[in-house]
Amino acid sequence: MSEQGTKKSGGLSRRDFLKLMG
């Protein structure tokens, strides 16, 4: 998990976004 990618995504990384979407 890279913090840079998370910050660029607006606070949510692609993995976290997919987890939230289910």
Backbone hydrogen bonds, N-H to C=O, Kabsch-Sander energy under -0.5 kcal/mol:
donor,donor_aa,acceptor,acceptor_aa,energy
6,T,2,S,-1.4
7,K,3,E,-2.7
8,K,4,Q,-2.4
9,S,5,G,-1.5
10,G,7,K,-1.3
11,G,6,T,-2.5
17,F,13,S,-2.9
18,L,14,R,-2.5
19,K,15,R,-2.2
20,L,16,D,-2.5
21,M,17,F,-2.4
22,G,18,L,-1.4
